[in-house]
Amino acid sequence: MTETRIAYTKPSIEDTEVSYATDAARNGWGAQCYSYLHRFETEFAAYLGVKHAIATSSCTGAMHMGLAGLGIGTGDEVILADTNWIATVSPVVHLGARPVFVDIDPRSWCIDPVRAEAAITPRTKAIIATHLYGNLADMDTLRAIAERHGVAVIEDAAEALGAVYHGQKAASMGHFGTFSFHGTKTLTTGEGGMFVTNDTSLFETVSTLSNHGRAASQSKQFWADMVGFKYKMSNIQAALGCAQLERINDLVSRKRDILDTYRTALCDIPGVTTNPVQENCDGGAWMPTIVFDTGLGITRTHFQNAFAAANIDARVFFYPLSAQPMFEDARHNTHAWSIPERAFNLPSYHDMSANDLARVIEVVRKLCA
Ligand SMILES: *Cc1c(COP(=O)(O)O)cnc(C)c1O
């Protein structure tokens, strides 16, 4: 193998990130122990246009606390798309609730609202809309359904930082929203996440939960008001987050440019498409994804072999959650079950060179030739 390996994602770290993290490591103690953390929460909420934000150690932790804050537990049902990262469903299971997997809408790759509504029962407490790969779930319809049935609608925006739906940023439209700042995400703190909401009472509950169950109003030391969680972000991670947030428009627009480059270079091939283009939406383009029509006969094996031979790290589309051993098969979710057979994530890290992009494009063109 002569050419260097092309990673599928990796963070872009500049001097500001290094200098803020260094400052936090040297000085962020004692009276300064939360200075970057509180700044990150405040600036993130302002960027998103929401009232409240709580930085967490992961998106999974933010989801766990948000669901717990809504009182979701044993015997309840939570509806979500079958196409999802495992992290969206694990907190549902940990709380003793039952996940109900419905199919995706092939026009967005996000939860199909018609199927979500059809899955509502008297036990349903919430619908989770994951904005898959930076595409946007149909929030207007989902919100109307949720209101009609008295259930919550939650946004997992881990993959959709910067995405805009009908003028509103992803995660600002549901009862609460969550983000991930894992090293593969558009903005990174290494590991980390964010819980966001406009609901002040939910915010207060989740703040208490996230502080070992100690309410902010509690003046007694070492006194817990309820059994809580420990999913806090560290001040050092928040320092990285503050620096990345200063560059957020650049980080998001680079993602969009990379997706556009692939789209322009590949979509003239008959039977090849990329992330759906959605009306009145500006996707986050977290993960440029290519889909081959069944007629092209390009399988997962063909694809993976071609990219391995070119020393490029491309990834498979999410398998349906219902295909995994912990859950019952839901093969009636035909889109969720069929798209992963012929859809793949292409590399998209911030500092990719034009030559890197050209190498990826050439592998796809050769596969289709
Ligand atoms: C990355 C991701 C998560 C999990 O994020 P962590 O910070 O690793 O917990 C959850 N949901 C989706 C859709 C993701 O892509």
The ligand as an SDF file (V2000), in Angstrom:
LIG
                    3D

 15 15  0  0  0  0  0  0  0  0999 V2000
  -22.7900    9.5050   18.4470 C   0  0  0  0  0  0  0  0  0  0  0  0
  -24.2540    9.2920   18.6950 C   0  0  0  0  0  0  0  0  0  0  0  0
  -24.7650    9.1010   19.9760 C   0  0  0  0  0  0  0  0  0  0  0  0
  -23.9180    8.8210   21.1810 C   0  0  0  0  0  0  0  0  0  0  0  0
  -23.0600    9.7550   21.5530 O   0  0  0  0  0  0  0  0  0  0  0  0
  -22.1030    9.5060   22.8150 P   0  0  0  0  0  0  0  0  0  0  0  0
  -21.5910   10.8700   23.0910 O   0  0  0  0  0  0  0  0  0  0  0  0
  -21.0660    8.5340   22.3470 O   0  0  0  0  0  0  0  0  0  0  0  0
  -22.9390    8.9640   23.9060 O   0  0  0  0  0  0  0  0  0  0  0  0
  -26.1420    9.0390   20.1450 C   0  0  0  0  0  0  0  0  0  0  0  0
  -26.9680    9.1410   19.1090 N   0  0  0  0  0  0  0  0  0  0  0  0
  -26.5220    9.2840   17.8550 C   0  0  0  0  0  0  0  0  0  0  0  0
  -27.5240    9.4090   16.7590 C   0  0  0  0  0  0  0  0  0  0  0  0
  -25.1500    9.3450   17.6060 C   0  0  0  0  0  0  0  0  0  0  0  0
  -24.7010    9.4620   16.3580 O   0  0  0  0  0  0  0  0  0  0  0  0
  1  2  1  0
  2  3  1  0
  2 14  2  0
  3  4  1  0
  3 10  2  0
  4  5  1  0
  5  6  1  0
  6  7  2  0
  6  8  1  0
  6  9  1  0
 10 11  1  0
 11 12  2  0
 12 13  1  0
 12 14  1  0
 14 15  1  0
M  END
$$$$
